[in-house]
Amino acid sequence: MSVTLENIAFDCADAQALATFWAGVLSTEVDAEANQFFATVNRAATGPTLMFLQVPEPRNGKNRLHVDLAATDWSAEVDRLVGLGAKRLDEHNEYDTHWITLADPEGNVFDVAEHH
């Protein structure tokens, strides 16, 4: 028996709004059935679907799992993501990698590494 990665789920206050942000990050579309309670991004493509589920409680503390992205035109991409609603949190240069830590509009932390 084998296991496949189907979904990466985000608990959130507004599923459609957060899915719209992440669709913008990935330069794709929110899937058609999206609403404030449930939304998906990338369902028809290969690879995992990003799934957004409204929950009543707010996020507390640092998320224990985060998304790592990479960009060739790193500076321009970081500026684009901030323009979409991300917030710059920190910048690092360790392990032979330069990356910035950002937060999405609901405070979920993610990284964008400089890809050479």
Secondary structure, 3 states (H helix, E strand, C coil): CCCCCCEEEEEECCHHHHHHHHHHHCCCCECCCCCCCEEEECCCCCCCEEEEEECCCCCCCCCCCCEEEEECCHHHHHHHHHHHCCEEEEEEEECCEEEEEEECCCCCEEEEEECC
